[in-house]
Amino acid sequence: LQGSLDMLILRVLSTGDMHGWGIAQRIQQISEEVLQVTQGSLYPALHRLERKGWIEASWGLSENRRRAKYYRLTQLGRGQLRQQTRDWTAYAKAVFKVLRADGERVAGEAPS
């Protein structure tokens, strides 16, 4: 997750307001259990994003009627998500090109 957690949080929040635990669960669910965000990574990231003005927080009640902090994406955060998505996509394409250099198959990749 290093280097991509902020983008993943912004992406999850682009679908609507969510509390911290819900954000972590959603990332895990969408990634089919591959990506797991610990509280030790999640909450510092949420606070960092809030300081940057990319998300805002307010208190509300969770599904089980407990008080929880809900986060929402700001307009500034939407722009940042677009930029990070473009940058990350370009980076991932470049890495994949290196992995496929000289037409070699990547370890674990099915033959074409």
Sequence and secondary structure as in RCSB ss.txt:
>XXXX:A:sequence
LQGSLDMLILRVLSTGDMHGWGIAQRIQQISEEVLQVTQGSLYPALHRLERKGWIEASWGLSENRRRAKYYRLTQ
LGRGQLRQQTRDWTAYAKAVFKVLRADGERVAGEAPS
>XXXX:A:secstr
 TTTHHHHHHHHHTT  EEHHHHHHHHHHHTTTS    HHHHHHHHHHHHHTTSEEEEEEE TTS EEEEEEE H
HHHHHHHHHHHHHHHHHHHHHHHHTGGG   TT    
